[in-house]
Amino acid sequence: MEGPSLHLAAEQLQPFAGRRIERVSGNSKIGIDRLTGQTVDEIFAWGKHLVFQFDTFALRVHFMLWGTFAATVNGKSVTGDYRRTGPPRLVLDFPNGEITIWAASVKFVEDADAKGAYDFAADVMADEWDARAALKKVRAFPRAEIADVLLDQAIFAGVGNIIKNEVLFRTRVSPFAKIRNIPMTKLRAIVADARIFSFRFLELRRIFSLRKNLEVYRKSVCPRCGTKIERRVHGQRARRSFFCRRCQRVRITEASRTPISRSRSGTSTRNAVLRDAAAPKRRARPRARG
């Protein structure tokens, strides 16, 4: 779930703000029993986080790659067409309905004002979004691929793989392009469109028409020139890009290289690798084994 879906979720779940949780269940191991009897003070979204604020602590939900949720208010579904599979991670029962969460990361934040800890200037959906600050952060990673940088939540909180692919297609930029090789006019266009398309995403998600209105993500043929849409897993985040060679001016040598850097756990090295990409190359020293 990407930022627009989380902002929509916060809207959909507002009927539970000010309500007391009557029962809690689910397979989460974080001690969810403490939620029983608690009253939800506020529900808000930041980037890819959905946050339930209580009196002295908060519950942060991150839907990762495959997480989903559903909710009913007074017996009526308010959350639409998300997939619902497997045992639920968390179920919250209220007097007026219930919220069920699947395959997500849930974590307690011991803060009576969790919202105050977030930088909303980095959230592409927030009123406080700061495009100039985002552009400055982007330029701090000259050796990084633009596809990696667009997924950096410290710069573009809420941008996921769908938004990344659509923005790069809309601005006609190769996902393999290094920041240092992208003209400033294009970088500004990418930063601006990250926000513009995020709101378009939200508009389409509200009417359950997102998938059929995407131009490149999981598509086969370019809607502009009719050539084949290609796909590659690449970059330090090892995420899949969908692109049109012709419209996005992708060089054959770029598309043929698919460097993937993963940690021992199998996940991409993310922000640490982006920092390394911006630093001068140095010869690695052998590490002692023991």
Residue, then its C-alpha position, 0 to 999 in steps of 0.5 A: m500500500e502506497g501513501p495515497s492508499l494510507h491517506l484514504a485509509a485514515e479518512q475511511l477509519q475516522p468513524f473509529a476516532g473517539r471510540r473505545i476498543e471492546r475486543v482485540s485479537g490477531n496473531s501479532k506477538i507485540g502484546i496487543d491485549r493492552l489495546t483492549g479498553q483503550t480509546v482512539d484519540e486520533i487516526f492519521a497517515w504519514g507516508k506509508h504509516l497508518v497511526f492510531q494515537f491513544d492517550t499515552f502511546a500509539l500503534r503504528v501500522h506499516f503494510m509492507l509489500w502485501g499487507t491489507f486491511a478491511a473495516t466495517v462501520n455499522g455493518k457496512s464495508v468502508t474499505g473497498d476491494y483490498r485482498r484479504t488472505g490468511p489469518p489476520r495480524l490484528v482485529l479491533d472490535f468497536p461498538n460501531g464496527e471493526i478493523t481487520i489488518w492482514a500481513a502488516s507490521v504493527k508496532f507500539v510507539e511510546d509517545a503521547d504525540a506520535k504525530g509530532a515526531y514525523d516530518f510532514a514536509a517529506d510526505v508527498m500528500a501533506d499540506e506541509w510538503d516541501a518540494r525544494a527540500a526534496l529536490k535538494k535531498v535528491r541532488a545529494f545522491p548523484r551516483a544513485e539511480i532515480a528509481d532508487v531515490l524516488l523510493d527513499q521515504a526520507i525524501f518522498a514519504g508515501v511513494g511506492n513502486i506504482i507511483k515511481n514507475e508512473v512518474l518516471f513514465r509521465t516525465r519520460v525519464s529512464p529508471f536507470a538514469k543516475i541523478r548526476n545525468i538528469p537535467m535540472t528541469k527533469l529533476r524538478a518535473i519528477v519532484a513535482d509529479a511525485r505529488i501530482f500523481s499521488f493525488r491522482f492515485l488517491e482520486l482513482r483509488r476512491i472510485f476503485s479505478l486505479r489499475k485500469n488507469l495506470e499507463v506503464y505499471r504492469k502494462s504490456v504496450c506503451p500507450r504513447c508509441g505502441t512499443k513493448i513495455e519492458r520490465r527489470v528488477h534493478g538498483q540497490r532496492a531490487r525493485r521492478s521497473f516498467f518502462c518504454r525504451r523509446c519514450q523514456r530514452v532507455r539505453i540498451t546498456e542501461a537496461s541490460r545491467t541489473p545490479i542488485s545489492r542485498s543484505r544477508s537477510g535478503t532485503s535491499t540495503r536501502n538508505a545506507v546504500l544510497r548514502d554510499a552511492a553519494a560518497p567517493k569510491r574507496r577501497a574496502r579494508p578486509r574485516a577481521r573474522g572471529 
